[in-house]
């Protein structure tokens, strides 16, 4: 096995070196919302049901036609609800 100095390689070397990539200070860390939390997803207010596979959460929403649907959405898509719901 050959030891390679990460500083001598190009920018793609961070994929193969053991040093972690620096995290941007302006990007907040996204955490999984607790169960039962109300959130905003697209134009709807949804309830978070729990965690799903692969950086996704299960939500429950009521659509325009009155049907209740359960959907798995990416963790970054549901936004925290405002102080005023409607």
Secondary structure as GFF3:
##gff-version 3
##sequence-region A 1 86
A	DSSP	three_ten_helix	6	8	.	.	.	ID=ss1
A	DSSP	three_ten_helix	11	15	.	.	.	ID=ss2
A	DSSP	beta_strand	38	41	.	.	.	ID=ss3
A	DSSP	beta_strand	44	51	.	.	.	ID=ss4
A	DSSP	beta_strand	56	62	.	.	.	ID=ss5
A	DSSP	beta_strand	68	74	.	.	.	ID=ss6
A	DSSP	beta_strand	79	80	.	.	.	ID=ss7
###
